[in-house]
């Protein structure tokens, strides 16, 4: 799978978790603010809060990218990719729900991922853009790395509860990942 298709797959797999991730970032930022009264290094705390808010914004942007890209695709591709992203259902289930043959649904799903990758590239979102914003992210970056390895990231996404995601994001803050440390790519969700 090429890099852009892996990014599309990662965005689709993360889609259902994005609202929970934004909420977790908000709670973490609030928690950091509350702890600021007892912190000796205020500038470090403020930087963590800024980074946490930036992460939240990047998740909102990811959702907007998926929604905008799906709107540009022909209906059969948008239906399959949209249902896969929003419900996490298997392509077989989606085919049955929409009344499509399984082979057609799988083919349209694969073609839809390719078309979505092309649409994103046409809008200026290339591999470098995604890598600079999401590669070290504990949610989207992890899905991308798994997609690059050929893993079914949708099955992986289903195993991650919202509570576990919140804890992972809060752990990421505590570990300094929001400050851009290299360990970010090593922390996997759902391990």
Backbone as JSON, one array per atom type, in Angstrom:
{
  "sequence": "XXXXXXXXXXXXXXXXXXXXXXXXXXXXXXXXXXXXXXXXXXXXXXXXXXXXXXXXXXXXXXXXXXXXXXXXXXXXXXXXXXXXXXXXXXXXXXXXXXXXXXXXXXXXXXXXXXXXXXXXXXXXXXXXXXXXXXXXXXXXXXXXXXXXXXXXXXXXXXXXXXXXXXXXXXXXXXXXXXXXXXXXXXXXXXX",
  "N": [[0.85, -1.18, 0.0], [0.6, 2.16, -0.89], [1.97, 5.26, 0.46], [0.11, 7.45, 0.61], [-2.36, 6.15, 0.38], [-2.23, 4.68, 2.7], [-2.37, 6.76, 4.55], [-4.97, 7.7, 4.06], [-6.42, 5.41, 4.82], [-5.7, 5.33, 7.52], [-6.86, 7.74, 8.43], [-9.58, 7.18, 7.97], [-9.93, 4.98, 9.68], [-9.44, 6.16, 12.15], [-11.47, 7.96, 12.36], [-13.95, 7.57, 13.82], [-12.99, 7.74, 16.38], [-12.12, 10.29, 16.73], [-13.85, 12.41, 17.85], [-13.89, 11.6, 20.58], [-11.18, 11.75, 21.12], [-10.72, 14.48, 20.88], [-12.23, 15.39, 23.04], [-10.79, 14.15, 25.09], [-8.36, 15.5, 24.88], [-9.24, 18.06, 25.59], [-10.05, 17.63, 28.27], [-7.56, 16.93, 29.32], [-6.12, 19.27, 28.92], [-7.56, 20.99, 30.58], [-7.05, 19.75, 33.01], [-4.29, 20.12, 33.18], [-4.27, 22.89, 33.37], [-5.53, 23.25, 35.83], [-3.66, 22.07, 37.49], [-1.67, 23.87, 37.36], [-1.48, 25.73, 39.37], [0.13, 24.63, 41.22], [2.51, 24.24, 40.09], [5.94, 24.57, 39.37], [7.27, 25.35, 37.06], [5.98, 27.34, 35.04], [6.0, 28.16, 32.34], [6.64, 25.82, 30.94], [4.39, 24.31, 31.51], [2.4, 25.89, 30.27], [3.23, 25.61, 27.61], [2.76, 22.86, 27.24], [-0.01, 22.88, 27.44], [-0.68, 24.44, 25.21], [0.3, 22.78, 23.17], [-1.37, 20.59, 23.58], [-3.86, 21.67, 22.94], [-3.35, 22.23, 20.27], [-3.12, 19.64, 19.28], [-5.74, 18.78, 19.62], [-7.0, 20.49, 17.8], [-5.84, 19.5, 15.47], [-7.07, 17.03, 15.28], [-9.72, 17.77, 14.84], [-9.35, 18.98, 12.35], [-8.6, 16.7, 10.89], [-11.0, 15.28, 10.83], [-12.56, 17.06, 9.33], [-11.13, 16.95, 6.93], [-11.63, 14.27, 6.13], [-14.47, 14.3, 5.88], [-14.78, 16.3, 3.88], [-13.37, 15.17, 1.75], [-14.82, 12.83, 1.26], [-17.17, 13.93, 0.29], [-16.42, 14.69, -2.24], [-16.14, 12.4, -3.69], [-17.46, 9.93, -6.02], [-20.78, 8.6, -5.53], [-21.03, 5.75, -4.88], [-18.48, 5.09, -3.93], [-18.15, 6.94, -1.87], [-20.23, 6.2, -0.16], [-19.45, 3.61, 0.74], [-16.87, 4.05, 1.87], [-17.56, 6.05, 3.71], [-19.44, 4.75, 5.41], [-17.79, 2.78, 6.41], [-15.91, 4.33, 7.8], [-17.55, 5.78, 9.62], [-19.08, 3.87, 10.98], [-17.47, 1.7, 11.41], [-17.95, -0.77, 10.44], [-17.55, -3.94, 8.74], [-16.45, -4.47, 5.34], [-17.93, -6.46, 4.14], [-20.31, -6.44, 5.67], [-21.2, -3.88, 5.03], [-21.61, -4.15, 2.29], [-23.75, -5.98, 2.31], [-25.67, -4.43, 3.63], [-26.05, -2.31, 1.84], [-26.84, -3.65, -0.38], [-25.02, -4.54, -2.29], [-22.85, -6.62, -4.27], [-20.37, -8.65, -2.7], [-17.77, -8.78, -3.82], [-17.81, -6.56, -5.53], [-18.15, -4.53, -3.65], [-15.76, -4.7, -2.17], [-13.93, -4.09, -4.22], [-14.79, -1.5, -4.9], [-14.33, -0.26, -2.49], [-11.5, -0.37, -2.29], [-10.85, 1.07, -4.62], [-12.06, 3.47, -3.91], [-10.48, 4.31, -1.75], [-8.13, 4.83, -3.16], [-9.03, 6.88, -4.87], [-9.74, 8.79, -2.96], [-7.23, 9.33, -1.9], [-6.04, 10.49, -4.14], [-7.7, 12.75, -4.4], [-7.14, 14.14, -2.05], [-4.43, 14.68, -2.47], [-4.67, 16.32, -4.72], [-5.79, 18.52, -3.54], [-3.68, 19.52, -2.2], [-2.73, 18.12, -0.01], [-0.31, 16.19, 0.68], [1.95, 13.33, 1.09], [4.09, 14.31, 2.65], [2.9, 16.44, 3.98], [1.03, 15.12, 5.63], [2.79, 13.5, 7.12], [4.25, 15.43, 8.52], [2.36, 16.4, 10.27], [0.91, 14.28, 11.47], [2.38, 11.9, 11.82], [3.75, 11.3, 14.23], [1.69, 11.13, 15.96], [-0.4, 9.78, 18.54], [-2.74, 8.52, 17.84], [-3.75, 8.79, 15.0], [-1.26, 8.58, 13.71], [-0.38, 6.11, 14.68], [-2.28, 4.37, 13.53], [-1.62, 4.8, 10.86], [1.02, 3.75, 10.72], [0.46, 1.08, 11.26], [-1.2, 0.49, 9.07], [0.64, 0.76, 7.01], [2.11, -1.52, 7.47], [0.35, -3.38, 6.65], [-1.7, -4.2, 8.31], [-5.05, -4.77, 9.53], [-6.48, -2.03, 10.25], [-9.0, -1.23, 11.02], [-10.15, -3.27, 12.51], [-8.45, -3.12, 14.64], [-9.06, -0.55, 15.53], [-11.62, -0.94, 16.53], [-11.15, -2.37, 18.85], [-10.21, -0.55, 20.64], [-11.26, 1.2, 23.31], [-13.13, 4.16, 24.21], [-12.4, 5.08, 26.73], [-9.88, 3.91, 27.03], [-8.53, 5.2, 24.99], [-8.62, 7.85, 25.93], [-7.05, 7.58, 28.22], [-4.62, 6.85, 27.0], [-4.04, 9.2, 25.57], [-3.79, 11.01, 27.68], [-1.65, 9.82, 28.98], [0.23, 10.25, 27.02], [0.55, 12.99, 27.15], [1.6, 13.21, 29.73], [3.99, 11.85, 29.35], [5.37, 13.56, 27.81], [5.06, 13.57, 25.11], [3.57, 15.32, 23.66], [5.27, 17.34, 23.45], [6.83, 16.71, 21.39], [8.61, 14.54, 21.47], [10.61, 11.7, 20.43], [9.56, 9.28, 21.14], [6.9, 9.06, 20.56], [5.99, 7.72, 18.25], [6.32, 5.13, 18.97], [4.42, 4.43, 20.84], [1.61, 2.58, 20.91], [-1.86, 2.35, 20.2], [-4.18, 0.25, 21.68], [-2.59, -1.96, 22.12]],
  "CA": [[0.0, 0.0, 0.0], [1.43, 3.37, -0.93], [1.85, 6.11, 1.65], [-1.13, 8.24, 0.63], [-3.45, 5.24, 0.67], [-2.13, 4.37, 4.13], [-2.88, 7.92, 5.29], [-6.43, 7.67, 3.93], [-6.89, 4.32, 5.67], [-5.53, 5.75, 8.92], [-7.88, 8.75, 8.73], [-10.87, 6.51, 8.03], [-9.97, 4.16, 10.9], [-9.45, 7.03, 13.33], [-12.61, 8.88, 12.27], [-14.91, 7.4, 14.93], [-12.33, 8.05, 17.65], [-11.72, 11.7, 16.77], [-14.56, 13.21, 18.86], [-13.4, 11.21, 21.9], [-9.81, 12.26, 21.26], [-10.83, 15.93, 21.12], [-12.68, 15.53, 24.43], [-9.66, 13.78, 25.97], [-7.42, 16.63, 24.85], [-9.83, 19.15, 26.36], [-9.93, 17.28, 29.69], [-6.15, 16.98, 29.69], [-5.75, 20.68, 29.0], [-8.17, 21.51, 31.81], [-6.3, 19.18, 34.13], [-3.01, 20.83, 33.23], [-4.53, 24.25, 33.87], [-5.81, 23.16, 37.26], [-2.42, 21.73, 38.21], [-0.74, 24.99, 37.21], [-1.33, 26.47, 40.61], [1.13, 23.96, 42.05], [3.64, 23.96, 39.21], [7.04, 25.53, 39.48], [7.68, 25.78, 35.73], [4.76, 27.78, 34.39], [6.16, 28.19, 30.87], [6.55, 24.43, 30.47], [2.97, 23.96, 31.61], [1.69, 26.61, 29.21], [3.58, 24.98, 26.34], [2.02, 21.59, 27.16], [-1.42, 23.2, 27.15], [-0.73, 24.89, 23.81], [0.47, 21.58, 22.35], [-2.58, 19.78, 23.73], [-4.9, 22.33, 22.14], [-2.98, 22.04, 18.86], [-3.48, 18.26, 18.95], [-7.2, 18.77, 19.49], [-7.28, 21.15, 16.52], [-5.43, 18.61, 14.37], [-8.11, 16.0, 15.17], [-10.87, 18.4, 14.17], [-8.95, 19.12, 10.95], [-8.64, 15.37, 10.27], [-12.41, 14.98, 10.56], [-12.96, 17.92, 8.22], [-10.51, 16.39, 5.72], [-12.37, 13.06, 5.73], [-15.79, 14.7, 5.41], [-14.64, 17.01, 2.62], [-12.93, 14.24, 0.71], [-15.94, 11.94, 0.92], [-18.13, 14.7, -0.52], [-15.9, 14.82, -3.61], [-16.11, 11.1, -4.35], [-18.73, 9.42, -6.54], [-21.63, 8.09, -4.46], [-20.76, 4.38, -4.43], [-17.24, 5.1, -3.15], [-18.39, 7.72, -0.66], [-21.07, 5.39, 0.73], [-18.68, 2.52, 1.35], [-15.84, 4.62, 2.75], [-18.22, 6.75, 4.8], [-19.97, 3.77, 6.37], [-16.63, 2.13, 7.06], [-15.33, 5.28, 8.75], [-18.49, 6.2, 10.66], [-19.63, 2.76, 11.77], [-16.45, 0.69, 11.66], [-18.44, -2.07, 9.95], [-16.71, -4.59, 7.73], [-16.9, -4.24, 3.96], [-18.98, -7.46, 3.9], [-21.55, -5.91, 6.27], [-21.62, -2.71, 4.24], [-22.14, -4.68, 1.03], [-25.07, -6.54, 2.59], [-26.58, -3.33, 3.98], [-26.34, -1.5, 0.65], [-27.31, -4.52, -1.46], [-23.97, -4.73, -3.29], [-22.1, -7.87, -4.22], [-19.17, -8.49, -1.87], [-16.6, -8.46, -4.67], [-17.94, -5.17, -5.98], [-17.92, -3.65, -2.5], [-14.31, -4.67, -1.89], [-13.27, -3.37, -5.3], [-15.13, -0.1, -4.77], [-13.64, 0.27, -1.3], [-10.09, -0.15, -2.67], [-10.82, 2.18, -5.57], [-12.42, 4.66, -3.16], [-9.29, 4.74, -1.01], [-7.22, 5.43, -4.15], [-9.62, 8.15, -5.31], [-9.63, 9.73, -1.83], [-5.82, 9.73, -1.84], [-5.83, 11.43, -5.25], [-8.42, 13.99, -4.1], [-6.37, 14.85, -1.03], [-3.22, 15.21, -3.12], [-5.08, 17.42, -5.59], [-6.06, 19.67, -2.67], [-2.43, 19.95, -1.58], [-2.39, 17.32, 1.17], [0.5, 15.07, 0.21], [2.56, 12.5, 2.13], [4.9, 15.15, 3.54], [1.98, 17.2, 4.82], [0.51, 14.21, 6.67], [3.88, 13.09, 8.0], [4.64, 16.53, 9.41], [1.3, 16.68, 11.25], [0.29, 13.14, 12.13], [3.2, 10.7, 11.93], [4.09, 11.01, 15.62], [0.47, 11.19, 16.75], [-0.71, 8.51, 19.19], [-3.93, 7.92, 17.25], [-3.68, 8.7, 13.54], [0.06, 8.08, 13.36], [-0.33, 4.68, 14.96], [-3.05, 3.69, 12.49], [-0.84, 4.88, 9.63], [2.12, 2.78, 10.8], [-0.13, -0.25, 11.14], [-1.66, 0.34, 7.68], [1.86, 0.55, 6.21], [2.51, -2.92, 7.68], [-0.68, -4.25, 6.09], [-2.65, -4.62, 9.35], [-6.43, -4.29, 9.41], [-6.56, -1.0, 11.28], [-10.37, -1.08, 11.47], [-10.3, -4.22, 13.61], [-7.67, -2.53, 15.74], [-9.8, 0.6, 16.03], [-12.76, -1.41, 17.29], [-10.7, -2.87, 20.15], [-9.8, 0.57, 21.48], [-12.41, 1.88, 23.9], [-12.93, 5.59, 24.4], [-11.65, 5.27, 27.97], [-8.48, 3.56, 26.79], [-7.98, 6.29, 24.17], [-8.42, 8.99, 26.82], [-5.88, 7.28, 29.06], [-3.44, 6.92, 26.13], [-3.74, 10.61, 25.28], [-3.3, 11.62, 28.91], [-0.3, 9.29, 29.17], [1.1, 10.92, 26.05], [0.86, 14.31, 27.71], [2.49, 13.0, 30.87], [5.3, 11.39, 28.87], [6.02, 14.63, 27.07], [4.94, 13.34, 23.67], [3.04, 16.54, 23.05], [6.39, 18.24, 23.23], [7.51, 16.28, 20.18], [9.68, 13.57, 21.66], [10.63, 10.65, 19.42], [8.84, 8.09, 21.62], [5.49, 9.1, 20.16], [5.69, 6.71, 17.24], [6.4, 3.8, 19.56], [3.26, 4.15, 21.67], [0.52, 2.1, 20.06], [-3.15, 2.25, 20.84], [-4.78, -1.06, 21.57], [-1.62, -3.03, 22.29]],
  "C": [[0.89, 1.24, 0.0], [1.12, 4.28, 0.26], [0.53, 6.87, 1.71], [-2.33, 7.35, 0.93], [-3.43, 4.82, 2.14], [-2.64, 5.53, 4.98], [-4.4, 7.97, 5.23], [-7.01, 6.59, 4.83], [-6.8, 4.69, 7.14], [-6.59, 6.78, 9.31], [-9.26, 8.11, 8.86], [-11.0, 5.69, 9.31], [-10.08, 5.01, 12.15], [-10.72, 7.86, 13.43], [-13.55, 8.78, 13.47], [-14.31, 7.77, 16.27], [-12.0, 9.53, 17.8], [-12.51, 12.54, 17.78], [-14.11, 12.88, 20.29], [-11.99, 11.73, 22.16], [-9.81, 13.76, 21.53], [-11.26, 16.17, 22.57], [-11.55, 15.2, 25.4], [-8.62, 14.89, 26.02], [-7.94, 17.79, 25.69], [-9.71, 18.87, 27.87], [-8.49, 17.36, 30.16], [-5.69, 18.43, 29.85], [-6.31, 21.32, 30.27], [-7.43, 21.01, 33.04], [-4.95, 19.86, 34.29], [-3.2, 22.24, 33.8], [-4.77, 24.24, 35.38], [-4.55, 22.86, 38.07], [-1.41, 22.88, 38.18], [-0.52, 25.79, 38.46], [-0.23, 25.88, 41.49], [2.4, 23.66, 41.27], [4.71, 25.03, 39.36], [7.41, 26.13, 38.13], [6.44, 26.14, 34.9], [4.88, 27.76, 32.87], [6.08, 26.79, 30.27], [5.1, 23.97, 30.47], [2.16, 24.62, 30.5], [1.99, 25.98, 27.85], [2.86, 23.65, 26.17], [0.56, 21.84, 26.83], [-1.6, 23.65, 25.7], [-0.63, 23.68, 22.88], [-0.77, 20.69, 22.4], [-3.72, 20.38, 22.9], [-4.61, 22.2, 20.65], [-3.33, 20.63, 18.41], [-4.98, 18.15, 18.75], [-7.61, 19.38, 18.16], [-6.93, 20.24, 15.35], [-6.44, 17.48, 14.19], [-9.36, 16.55, 14.5], [-10.56, 18.55, 12.68], [-9.0, 17.78, 10.22], [-10.07, 14.99, 9.93], [-12.92, 15.79, 9.37], [-12.38, 17.4, 6.9], [-11.28, 15.17, 5.21], [-13.72, 13.46, 5.16], [-15.72, 15.39, 4.05], [-14.24, 16.11, 1.47], [-14.06, 13.31, 0.29], [-16.97, 12.64, 0.06], [-17.71, 14.79, -1.98], [-15.95, 13.52, -4.4], [-17.47, 10.75, -4.95], [-19.47, 8.65, -5.44], [-21.26, 6.69, -3.97], [-19.49, 4.3, -3.59], [-17.46, 5.81, -1.81], [-19.24, 6.94, 0.34], [-20.24, 4.35, 1.47], [-17.63, 3.07, 2.31], [-16.47, 5.33, 3.94], [-18.78, 5.81, 5.85], [-18.84, 3.07, 7.12], [-16.04, 3.04, 8.12], [-16.28, 5.56, 9.92], [-18.97, 5.06, 11.54], [-18.57, 1.74, 12.15], [-16.85, -0.69, 11.18], [-17.51, -2.62, 8.9], [-17.28, -4.29, 6.34], [-18.01, -5.24, 3.61], [-20.32, -6.96, 4.44], [-22.09, -4.74, 5.47], [-22.23, -3.16, 2.92], [-23.55, -5.22, 1.23], [-26.09, -5.43, 2.87], [-27.0, -2.53, 2.75], [-26.85, -2.33, -0.53], [-26.31, -4.7, -2.59], [-23.39, -6.13, -3.17], [-20.81, -7.63, -3.44], [-17.95, -8.1, -2.7], [-16.63, -7.02, -5.13], [-17.63, -4.22, -4.84], [-16.44, -3.57, -2.16], [-13.55, -3.89, -2.95], [-13.54, -1.87, -5.18], [-14.47, 0.52, -3.54], [-12.19, 0.58, -1.65], [-9.96, 1.02, -3.64], [-11.15, 3.51, -4.87], [-11.25, 5.21, -2.36], [-8.31, 5.42, -1.97], [-7.74, 6.8, -4.6], [-9.53, 9.2, -4.2], [-8.2, 10.23, -1.71], [-5.52, 10.74, -2.94], [-6.51, 12.77, -4.98], [-7.67, 14.81, -3.06], [-5.11, 15.47, -1.63], [-3.55, 16.41, -4.0], [-5.36, 18.69, -4.79], [-4.82, 20.14, -1.93], [-2.01, 19.19, -0.34], [-1.62, 16.08, 0.7], [1.11, 14.33, 1.39], [3.34, 13.34, 3.14], [4.02, 15.95, 4.48], [1.47, 16.34, 5.97], [1.61, 13.81, 7.65], [4.25, 14.19, 8.98], [3.6, 16.78, 10.51], [0.85, 15.47, 12.06], [1.2, 11.93, 12.38], [3.48, 10.32, 13.38], [2.87, 11.07, 16.54], [0.12, 9.81, 17.31], [-1.95, 7.84, 18.62], [-3.75, 7.72, 15.75], [-2.33, 8.14, 13.09], [0.21, 6.59, 13.59], [-1.09, 3.89, 13.9], [-2.28, 3.7, 11.16], [0.28, 3.83, 9.63], [1.61, 1.35, 10.67], [-0.61, -0.51, 9.71], [-0.47, 0.09, 6.76], [2.35, -0.89, 6.33], [1.49, -3.9, 7.12], [-1.7, -4.74, 7.11], [-4.04, -4.07, 9.05], [-6.67, -3.29, 10.54], [-7.99, -0.79, 11.78], [-10.67, -2.06, 12.6], [-9.6, -3.69, 14.84], [-8.42, -1.36, 16.36], [-10.99, 0.16, 16.88], [-12.37, -1.87, 18.69], [-10.34, -1.75, 21.12], [-11.04, 1.28, 22.01], [-12.09, 3.36, 24.05], [-12.15, 5.87, 25.68], [-10.18, 4.97, 27.77], [-7.81, 4.65, 25.96], [-7.69, 7.51, 25.05], [-7.19, 8.78, 27.68], [-4.6, 7.36, 28.23], [-3.05, 8.36, 25.85], [-3.21, 11.31, 26.52], [-1.89, 11.12, 29.24], [0.69, 9.97, 28.24], [1.5, 12.3, 26.55], [1.87, 14.16, 28.84], [3.89, 12.61, 30.43], [6.03, 12.45, 28.06], [5.91, 14.47, 25.57], [4.4, 14.59, 22.98], [4.14, 17.56, 22.81], [7.26, 17.78, 22.07], [8.63, 15.28, 20.39], [9.52, 12.4, 20.69], [9.85, 9.41, 19.86], [7.43, 8.01, 21.1], [5.14, 7.99, 19.18], [5.69, 5.31, 17.82], [5.19, 3.45, 20.42], [2.12, 3.79, 20.77], [-0.77, 2.03, 20.84], [-3.68, 0.85, 20.62], [-3.81, -2.2, 21.71], [-1.92, -3.83, 23.53]]
}
